[in-house]
Amino acid sequence: MKTKILTGSIIATYVLLNTPAFAEEVTLDPIVVSADFREQNLSQVSNSVSIIGEKEIYDKSSQSFVETIASVPNVNFSSGASKAKYIQIRGIGERSQFVTPINPSVGIMVDGIDFSQSTLGVTLFDVKQIEVLRGPQGTTFGANGMAGVINVEGNEPTNDANGHLEATVGNYNTKAVGFTINAPIVEDKLLSRFSLYKNTSDGYMKNSYLGREDTNNIDELTAKAKFRWFASENHTLDLNLMHVNVNNGYDAWTLDNTRDSHSDQPGKDTQETDAFSLKSTYQVNSKAHLISSLSYSKSDMEYSYDEDWSYVGEFDPDWEYSSFDQYLRDREQVDIDVRMVSDEDGRIFNGTTDWTVGAYYKDYSEEMTRNYTYLYGIPFISNYDTKNKAVYGQLDTHFTDKLTMIAGLRLEQWDVTYNDSENVNTNTDELLSGGKLGLNYQADVNRLYYVTLSKGYKPGGVNSDYRLTPEAREYQTENLWNLDAGVNSSHFNNTVKSRLNLFYGKRKDQQVKSSKRNIREDKSVEWIDYLANAAEGTYYGLESQIDYYPQDALHLYASLGLLKAKFDEYDNPDPSALDVTGRTPANSPEYQYNIGFDYFFLEAWTFKTNVEGKGSYYFSNRHNEKADSYALFNSSLEYTNGSFTASVWVRNITDEEYYVRGFGDFGNNPSKFYETELYAQLGVPRTFGVTVAYDF
């Protein structure tokens, strides 16, 4: 009941603050969004966008990347290791990966490098801002942007010679240290920036059988180098180099849903990535500039786990059931993008229309090796290769000073080659299309109204398990039509800034992850996972954000996401599977909120506190087990004296127990004769620590 009252209060407040009568003639916020073809102030973006700025990122130094963006309206995640790495936007997104290669629903870009398949390697040190774009981004990002795109921007090199040192200690043996050096090599000509960050923690599990507290640990290293070369007055080159080494443990599951593991073979969740991006910005003339981008990444990954979650002889000295599963993946990707973007002098159609035209190419390969107890020493090996070729364009037509129409289109050729050690060979190709059509109305300097119809797509693919029927080995492309309508506004002499977005979406040939359960001779359970175009679905809801500055020292904020999604039709290829027609898809909570304030006092101290909450949601489309609703309270106290900053922080103050992943349609406990029951992974408990930083 309290949650409903809270939700209603936020909506009522938002409606009140958006009343035009309160608007004043002032300038809106200076935050710049760069994920689209043209950089725009946040107040001018005709899309559902949330920004997490550098100050907020610093305050979340104790959190992972995925947990940080989960505070954004209608962004959720699922775990299944020591750190969560699967993201859903408006209920759309992957929740896990085992044998089958996947095509991401949520695009993730880090300094021009595609991390959509490598989320574990995204860290937050020396990051300027995170842009979360909800809804299809079919024109700009194509196949990876059906649900939305997350753009992570690091700090750029500047002409100022400076540096930053930062260290964190916390409970669960948490230790982190990082430094940044900004060093101009030739002033106004060649600039550079270097950063190194190391973060470790024992994790939140205890393995009483092995007598260890670090079997679900976190151990990550990130090194970055950035160079900016002003080759001439009209030509700039940006080079980003990145090395990421994540060596996390995986021991997160127990038969009694506690933090006390009895596993005798803890697994791993690791990723080593080397990557670079090169961007050229060339001012051709006063009418247009040419942007050319090249990026490359190579990632070696391991995901492994103790399948039985126990040790041999735990339940019966004569019972020797023990199973270990390991997935080794080598991924390599090249992206090339070339686009011509008009400037003011280059507008066409009597100077009314800005234009963008471009071409894109991607070459992605993935080699997977599975080592599994029940493969009896013979590994399963698969190779999955995709090649994308796309052309795209966008017109921004200014009918008047206030009314603008945006029309974008992308055509993408998708070619797939798959083969594996079971002599399965598949080749597919198809032509995909996406785009958008929108209207913006700038009523005055403080109010922008917009409506946008967009189309996104997620390519089809191949199911790897050889035991599937030939008809089930492939699945087709999913298409999403989405309508957004919203208003960005400012009130009371710019002391209140607000964004409100309403949306409706229709999913066609919806890709749904399902599985077949197989009982082995020893009564243990195995799963045959597969993807199928099993559903048609709809969703609708809203995203709202309010920032209120009643005085210079006080900042109050609130955000709310509401989502109502359902399967209109659900036709699972497995006739024994649960019929979820009319039900909400997995990982689609009906509400999410984040409410808090920052207070600056005594000229040196800042107190910050907030509460993040979300409603219950289904863990899977295979069963009806749900995660309960929960709320997490967080606080920090920060002291600043010149170049020195110290922050004491606490997250999940009340030590709320909540679940971040769950299985509800199989049994794994031999003492209960493999009775079907809920197995769930607990989220992060109460954590606390101290972060100190020094700028020089």
Residue pairs with C-beta under 8 A, 6 or more apart in sequence:
3 591
3 613
3 615
3 629
6 593
6 595
7 560
7 562
7 591
7 593
10 544
10 558
10 560
10 593
10 595
11 544
11 560
13 546
13 558
14 498
14 500
14 544
14 546
14 560
17 489
17 491
17 496
17 498
17 546
18 487
18 489
18 498
18 500
20 443
20 447
22 491
22 492
22 496
23 444
23 446
23 447
23 489
23 490
23 491
24 446
24 490
24 491
24 492
24 493
24 494
25 444
25 445
25 446
26 445
26 446
26 490
26 493
26 494
27 445
27 494
28 41
28 42
28 43
28 44
28 445
28 446
28 488
28 490
28 494
28 497
29 41
29 42
29 43
29 490
29 497
30 41
31 41
31 42
31 51
31 53
31 129
32 39
32 40
32 41
32 42
33 39
33 40
33 41
33 42
33 45
33 49
33 51
33 131
34 131
34 151
34 153
35 49
35 109
35 131
35 133
35 137
35 140
35 149
35 151
36 45
36 47
36 140
37 140
37 339
37 341
37 356
37 394
38 341
38 354
38 356
38 396
42 49
42 51
42 488
42 499
43 448
43 488
43 490
43 497
44 442
44 448
44 488
45 488
46 406
46 438
46 440
46 448
46 450
46 452
46 486
47 133
47 134
47 135
47 450
47 452
47 484
48 133
48 134
48 135
48 484
48 486
48 501
48 503
48 543
49 131
49 132
49 133
49 134
49 499
50 72
50 73
50 75
50 131
50 132
50 134
50 543
50 545
50 559
51 129
51 130
51 131
51 132
52 68
52 69
52 71
52 72
52 129
52 130
52 132
53 128
53 129
54 127
54 128
54 129
54 155
57 68
57 124
57 127
57 129
57 130
58 647
58 691
58 693
59 608
59 636
59 638
59 647
59 649
60 68
60 124
61 124
61 166
61 168
61 176
61 647
61 649
61 691
62 168
62 170
62 174
62 649
62 651
62 687
62 689
62 691
63 124
63 651
64 83
64 84
65 119
65 122
65 123
65 124
65 152
66 77
66 83
66 84
66 85
66 86
66 87
66 119
67 77
67 84
67 684
68 124
68 130
69 75
69 87
69 130
69 132
69 150
70 76
70 77
70 612
71 559
71 594
71 612
72 132
72 559
72 561
72 594
73 134
73 543
73 544
73 545
73 559
73 560
73 561
73 592
73 593
73 594
74 89
74 90
74 91
74 134
74 541
74 543
74 561
74 562
74 563
74 592
75 87
75 88
75 89
75 132
75 134
75 561
75 592
76 87
76 88
76 91
76 93
76 587
76 588
76 589
76 592
76 614
76 617
77 84
77 86
77 87
77 88
77 587
77 660
78 84
78 86
78 88
78 95
78 96
78 587
78 619
78 660
78 661
79 85
79 86
79 252
79 660
79 661
79 681
79 683
80 86
80 95
80 96
80 252
80 661
80 681
81 248
81 250
81 252
81 269
81 303
82 203
82 216
82 217
82 218
82 248
82 249
82 250
82 251
82 252
82 269
83 120
83 218
83 248
83 269
84 660
85 119
85 120
85 269
86 93
86 94
86 95
86 96
86 97
86 119
87 93
87 106
87 108
87 119
87 150
88 94
88 95
88 105
88 106
88 147
88 587
88 588
89 105
89 106
89 132
89 134
89 135
89 147
89 148
90 134
90 135
90 147
90 148
90 503
90 505
90 539
90 541
90 563
90 565
90 588
91 539
91 563
91 565
91 584
91 585
91 586
91 587
91 588
92 105
92 106
92 146
92 147
92 148
92 480
92 507
93 104
93 105
93 106
93 147
93 587
94 102
94 104
94 105
94 106
94 513
95 513
95 586
95 587
95 620
95 661
96 513
97 303
98 327
98 529
99 327
99 368
99 370
99 380
99 382
99 464
99 465
99 529
100 461
100 462
100 463
100 464
100 465
100 529
100 530
100 531
101 366
101 368
101 382
101 384
101 418
101 461
101 462
101 464
102 117
102 461
102 531
103 143
103 144
103 386
103 458
103 459
103 461
104 116
104 117
104 144
105 146
105 147
105 458
106 116
106 144
106 145
106 147
106 148
106 149
106 150
107 114
107 116
107 137
107 141
107 144
107 145
107 148
107 149
107 150
108 114
108 115
108 116
108 119
108 122
108 149
108 150
108 152
109 115
109 116
109 149
109 150
109 151
109 152
110 122
110 152
110 154
110 242
111 152
111 153
111 154
111 224
111 226
111 240
111 242
111 277
112 238
112 240
112 277
112 279
112 293
112 295
113 240
113 242
113 275
113 276
113 277
113 295
113 297
114 144
114 295
114 297
114 333
114 335
114 362
115 121
115 122
115 152
115 297
116 144
117 299
117 331
117 333
117 364
117 366
118 271
118 273
118 297
118 299
118 301
118 331
120 246
120 248
120 269
120 271
120 301
121 222
121 244
121 246
121 271
121 273
121 299
122 152
123 197
123 199
123 220
123 222
123 244
125 166
125 178
125 180
125 195
125 197
125 222
126 154
126 155
126 164
126 178
126 180
126 193
126 195
126 197
126 224
127 152
127 153
127 154
127 155
128 153
128 154
128 155
128 156
129 153
130 150
130 151
130 152
130 153
131 150
131 151
131 152
131 153
132 148
132 150
133 145
133 148
133 149
133 150
133 151
134 147
134 148
134 501
134 503
134 543
135 147
135 148
135 454
135 456
135 482
135 484
135 503
135 505
136 145
136 146
136 147
136 148
136 434
136 436
136 454
136 455
136 456
136 457
136 480
136 482
137 145
137 148
137 149
137 454
137 456
138 145
138 146
138 408
138 410
138 433
138 434
138 435
138 436
138 454
138 455
138 456
138 457
139 392
139 394
139 408
139 409
139 410
139 434
139 435
139 436
139 454
140 149
140 392
140 408
140 410
141 149
142 360
142 388
142 390
142 392
142 410
142 412
142 432
142 434
142 457
143 388
143 412
143 414
143 432
143 457
143 458
143 459
145 456
146 456
146 457
146 458
146 478
146 480
147 456
147 480
154 195
154 224
154 226
154 240
155 180
155 182
155 193
156 193
156 226
156 228
156 238
157 182
157 184
157 191
157 192
157 193
157 226
157 227
157 228
158 182
158 184
158 191
158 193
159 184
159 187
159 188
159 191
160 182
160 184
161 182
161 183
161 184
162 182
162 695
162 696
163 179
163 180
163 181
163 182
163 695
163 696
164 178
164 179
164 180
164 693
164 694
164 695
164 696
165 178
165 179
165 693
165 694
165 695
165 696
166 176
166 177
166 178
166 179
166 691
166 692
166 693
166 694
167 176
167 177
167 178
167 691
167 692
167 693
168 174
168 175
168 176
168 177
168 199
168 689
168 690
168 691
168 692
169 175
169 176
169 689
169 690
170 201
170 687
170 688
170 689
170 690
171 686
171 687
171 688
171 689
172 201
172 202
172 203
172 204
172 687
173 200
173 201
173 202
173 213
173 214
174 199
174 200
174 201
174 202
174 687
174 689
175 199
175 200
175 201
176 197
176 198
176 199
176 200
177 197
177 198
178 195
178 196
178 197
178 198
179 195
179 196
180 193
180 194
180 195
181 193
181 194
181 195
182 191
182 192
182 193
183 192
183 193
183 194
184 190
184 191
184 192
185 191
185 192
188 230
189 229
189 230
190 227
190 228
190 229
190 230
191 227
191 228
191 229
192 225
192 226
192 227
192 228
193 224
193 225
193 226
194 224
194 225
194 226
195 222
195 223
195 224
196 221
196 222
196 223
196 224
197 221
197 222
197 223
198 220
198 221
199 218
199 219
199 220
199 221
200 217
200 218
200 219
200 220
201 217
201 218
202 213
202 214
202 217
203 213
203 214
203 215
203 216
203 217
203 218
203 249
203 251
204 216
204 259
204 682
204 684
204 685
205 213
205 215
205 216
205 251
205 252
205 259
205 260
205 261
206 212
206 213
206 259
206 260
206 261
207 213
207 215
207 251
207 260
207 261
207 262
207 263
207 266
208 260
208 261
208 262
209 261
209 262
209 263
209 264
209 311
209 314
210 263
210 264
210 266
214 249
215 249
215 251
215 261
215 263
215 266
216 248
216 249
216 250
216 251
216 252
216 261
216 266
217 248
217 249
218 248
219 246
219 247
219 248
220 244
220 245
220 246
220 247
220 248
221 243
221 244
221 245
221 246
222 242
222 243
222 244
223 242
223 243
223 244
224 240
224 241
224 242
224 243
225 240
225 241
225 242
226 238
226 239
226 240
226 241
227 237
227 238
227 239
228 236
228 237
228 238
228 239
229 236
229 237
229 238
229 239
230 236
231 237
234 282
234 283
234 284
235 280
235 281
235 282
235 283
236 280
236 281
236 282
237 278
237 279
237 280
237 281
238 277
238 278
238 279
238 281
239 276
239 277
239 278
239 279
240 276
240 277
240 278
241 275
241 276
242 273
242 274
242 275
242 276
243 273
243 274
243 275
244 271
244 272
244 273
244 275
245 271
245 272
245 273
246 269
246 270
246 271
246 272
247 268
247 270
248 268
248 269
248 270
249 266
249 267
249 268
249 269
250 266
250 267
250 268
250 269
250 303
250 304
250 305
251 261
251 263
251 266
251 267
251 305
251 306
252 261
252 681
253 261
253 263
253 305
253 309
253 679
253 681
254 260
254 261
254 262
254 309
255 262
255 309
255 310
255 668
255 669
255 679
257 678
257 679
257 680
257 682
258 682
259 682
259 685
261 309
262 309
262 310
262 311
262 314
263 306
263 309
263 310
263 311
264 306
264 310
264 311
264 312
264 322
265 306
265 322
265 324
266 305
266 306
267 303
267 304
267 305
267 306
267 324
267 325
267 326
268 302
268 303
268 304
269 302
269 303
269 304
270 301
270 302
271 299
271 300
271 301
272 299
272 300
272 301
273 297
273 298
273 299
273 300
274 297
274 298
275 295
275 296
275 297
275 298
276 295
276 296
277 293
277 294
277 295
277 296
278 293
278 294
278 295
279 291
279 292
279 293
279 294
280 290
280 291
280 292
280 293
281 289
281 290
281 291
282 289
282 290
282 291
282 292
283 289
284 290
284 340
286 343
286 345
286 346
287 342
287 343
287 345
287 346
288 340
288 341
288 342
288 343
288 346
289 340
289 341
289 343
290 338
290 339
290 340
290 341
291 337
291 338
291 339
291 340
291 341
292 337
292 338
292 339
293 335
293 336
293 337
293 338
294 334
294 335
294 336
295 333
295 334
295 335
296 333
296 334
296 335
297 331
297 332
297 333
298 330
298 331
298 332
298 333
299 329
299 330
299 331
299 332
300 328
300 329
300 330
301 327
301 328
301 329
301 330
301 331
302 326
302 327
302 328
302 329
303 326
303 327
303 329
304 324
304 325
304 326
304 327
305 324
305 325
306 323
306 324
307 323
307 324
307 325
307 373
308 321
308 322
308 323
308 524
308 668
309 668
311 322
312 319
312 320
312 321
312 322
313 319
313 320
315 669
315 670
315 671
316 670
319 670
321 522
321 524
321 670
322 373
323 372
323 373
323 374
323 524
324 372
324 373
325 370
325 371
325 372
325 373
326 370
326 371
326 372
327 368
327 369
327 370
328 368
328 369
328 370
328 371
329 366
329 367
329 368
329 369
330 366
330 367
331 364
331 365
331 366
332 364
332 365
332 366
333 362
333 363
333 364
333 365
334 361
334 362
334 363
334 364
335 360
335 361
335 362
336 360
336 361
336 362
337 358
337 359
337 360
337 361
338 358
338 359
338 360
339 356
339 357
339 358
339 359
339 392
340 356
340 357
340 358
341 355
341 356
342 348
342 354
342 355
342 356
346 354
346 355
347 353
347 354
347 355
348 355
349 397
352 397
352 398
352 399
353 395
353 396
353 397
353 398
354 395
354 396
354 398
355 393
355 394
355 395
355 396
356 392
356 393
356 394
357 391
357 392
357 393
358 391
358 392
358 393
359 389
359 390
359 391
359 392
360 388
360 389
360 390
360 391
360 392
360 412
361 387
361 388
361 389
361 390
362 386
362 387
362 388
363 385
363 386
363 387
364 385
364 386
364 387
364 388
365 383
365 384
365 385
365 386
366 383
366 384
366 385
367 381
367 382
367 383
367 384
368 381
368 382
368 383
368 384
368 464
369 379
369 380
369 381
370 379
370 380
370 381
371 379
372 380
374 520
374 526
379 421
380 420
380 421
380 422
380 464
381 420
381 421
382 418
382 419
382 420
382 421
382 464
383 417
383 418
383 419
383 420
384 416
384 417
384 418
384 462
385 416
385 417
385 418
386 414
386 415
386 416
386 417
386 459
387 414
387 415
388 412
388 413
388 414
388 415
389 412
389 413
390 410
390 411
390 412
390 413
391 410
391 411
392 408
392 409
392 410
392 411
393 408
393 409
394 406
394 407
394 408
394 409
395 405
395 406
395 407
395 408
396 404
396 405
396 406
397 404
397 405
397 406
397 407
398 404
399 405
401 442
402 441
402 442
402 443
403 439
403 440
403 441
403 442
404 439
404 440
404 442
405 437
405 438
405 439
405 440
406 436
406 437
406 438
406 439
406 440
406 452
407 435
407 436
407 437
407 438
408 435
408 436
408 437
409 433
409 434
409 435
410 433
410 434
410 435
411 431
411 432
411 433
412 431
412 432
412 433
412 434
413 429
413 430
413 431
413 432
414 429
414 430
414 431
414 432
414 459
414 477
415 427
415 428
415 429
416 426
416 427
416 428
416 429
416 459
416 461
416 462
417 426
417 427
418 424
418 425
418 426
418 427
418 462
418 464
419 425
419 426
420 464
420 466
422 466
424 464
424 466
424 473
426 462
426 473
426 474
428 460
428 462
428 474
430 459
430 460
430 477
432 457
432 459
432 477
433 455
433 457
434 454
434 455
434 456
434 457
435 454
435 455
436 452
436 453
436 454
436 455
437 452
437 453
437 454
438 450
438 451
438 452
438 453
438 454
439 450
439 451
439 452
440 448
440 449
440 450
441 448
441 449
441 450
442 448
443 449
446 489
446 490
446 491
447 487
447 488
447 489
447 490
448 487
448 488
448 489
449 486
449 487
450 484
450 485
450 486
450 487
450 488
451 483
451 484
451 485
452 483
452 484
452 485
453 481
453 482
453 483
454 481
454 482
454 483
454 484
455 479
455 480
455 481
455 482
456 479
456 480
456 482
457 477
457 478
457 479
457 480
458 477
458 478
458 480
458 511
459 477
460 474
460 475
460 476
460 477
460 478
460 511
460 533
461 474
461 475
461 531
462 473
462 474
463 472
463 473
463 474
463 475
463 529
463 530
463 531
465 528
465 529
465 530
467 528
468 528
468 530
471 573
472 530
472 532
472 573
475 511
475 530
475 531
475 532
475 533
476 509
476 533
477 509
478 507
478 508
478 509
478 510
478 511
478 533
479 507
479 508
479 509
480 505
480 506
480 507
480 508
481 505
481 506
481 508
482 503
482 504
482 505
482 506
483 503
483 504
483 505
484 501
484 502
484 503
485 501
485 502
485 503
486 499
486 500
486 501
486 502
487 498
487 499
487 500
488 498
488 499
489 497
489 498
489 499
490 496
490 497
490 498
491 497
491 498
495 548
495 549
495 550
496 546
496 547
496 548
496 549
497 546
497 547
498 544
498 545
498 546
498 547
499 543
499 544
499 545
500 542
500 543
500 544
501 542
501 543
501 544
502 540
502 541
502 542
503 539
503 540
503 541
503 542
503 543
504 538
504 539
504 540
505 538
505 539
505 540
506 536
506 537
506 538
507 535
507 536
507 537
507 538
507 539
508 536
509 533
509 536
510 533
510 534
510 535
510 536
510 537
510 567
511 531
511 532
511 533
512 531
512 532
512 533
512 534
512 535
512 570
512 572
512 585
512 621
513 529
513 530
513 531
513 621
514 529
514 530
514 531
514 532
514 534
514 572
514 573
514 574
514 577
514 621
514 622
515 527
515 528
515 529
515 530
515 622
516 527
516 528
516 530
516 574
517 525
517 526
517 527
517 665
517 666
518 525
518 526
518 527
518 528
519 525
520 526
523 670
523 673
523 674
524 668
524 670
524 674
525 666
525 667
525 668
525 674
527 666
530 573
532 572
532 573
534 570
534 571
534 572
534 573
535 567
535 568
535 569
535 570
535 571
536 567
536 568
536 569
537 565
537 566
537 567
537 568
537 585
538 565
538 566
538 568
539 563
539 564
539 565
539 566
539 588
540 563
540 564
540 565
541 561
541 562
541 563
541 564
542 560
542 561
542 562
543 559
543 560
543 561
543 562
544 559
544 560
544 561
545 557
545 558
545 559
545 560
546 557
546 558
546 559
547 555
547 556
547 557
548 555
548 556
548 557
549 555
549 556
550 556
552 600
553 599
553 600
553 601
554 597
554 598
554 599
554 600
555 597
555 598
555 599
556 596
556 597
557 594
557 595
557 596
557 597
558 593
558 594
558 595
558 596
559 593
559 594
559 595
560 591
560 592
560 593
561 591
561 592
561 593
562 590
562 591
563 588
563 589
563 590
563 591
563 592
564 584
564 590
565 584
565 585
565 588
566 582
566 583
566 584
566 585
567 580
567 581
567 582
567 583
567 584
567 585
568 581
568 582
569 581
570 579
570 580
570 581
570 583
570 621
572 578
572 579
577 622
578 621
578 622
578 623
578 624
578 665
580 621
583 618
584 590
584 617
584 618
585 618
585 621
586 617
586 618
586 619
586 620
586 621
587 617
587 618
587 619
588 617
588 618
589 614
589 615
589 616
589 617
589 629
590 615
590 616
590 617
591 613
591 614
591 615
592 612
592 613
592 614
592 615
593 611
593 612
593 613
593 614
594 610
594 611
594 612
594 613
595 610
595 611
596 608
596 609
596 610
596 611
596 634
597 608
597 609
597 610
598 606
598 607
598 608
599 606
599 607
599 608
600 606
601 607
604 639
604 640
604 641
605 637
605 638
605 639
605 640
606 637
606 638
606 640
607 635
607 636
607 637
607 638
608 635
608 636
608 637
608 638
609 633
609 634
609 635
609 636
610 633
610 634
610 635
611 631
611 632
611 633
611 634
612 631
612 632
612 634
613 629
613 630
613 631
613 632
614 629
614 630
615 629
616 626
616 627
616 628
616 629
617 626
617 627
618 624
618 625
618 626
618 627
619 625
619 626
619 627
619 659
619 661
619 662
619 663
619 664
619 680
620 662
620 663
620 664
620 665
622 664
622 665
623 663
623 664
623 665
624 664
625 662
625 663
625 664
625 665
625 678
625 680
626 662
627 658
627 659
627 660
627 662
627 680
628 658
628 659
630 656
630 658
631 656
632 651
632 652
632 656
632 658
633 652
633 653
633 654
634 649
634 650
634 651
634 652
634 653
635 649
635 650
635 653
636 647
636 648
636 649
636 650
637 647
637 648
637 649
638 645
638 646
638 647
638 648
639 645
639 646
639 647
643 694
643 695
643 696
644 692
644 693
644 694
645 692
645 693
645 694
645 695
646 690
646 691
646 692
646 693
647 690
647 691
647 692
648 688
648 689
648 690
649 688
649 689
649 690
649 691
650 686
650 687
650 688
651 684
651 686
651 687
651 688
652 684
652 685
652 686
652 687
653 686
654 686
655 685
655 686
657 682
657 683
657 685
658 682
658 683
659 680
659 681
659 682
659 683
660 681
660 682
660 683
661 680
661 681
662 678
662 679
662 680
662 681
663 678
663 679
663 680
664 676
664 677
664 678
664 679
665 676
666 674
666 676
667 673
667 674
667 675
667 676
667 677
668 674
668 679
669 675
669 677
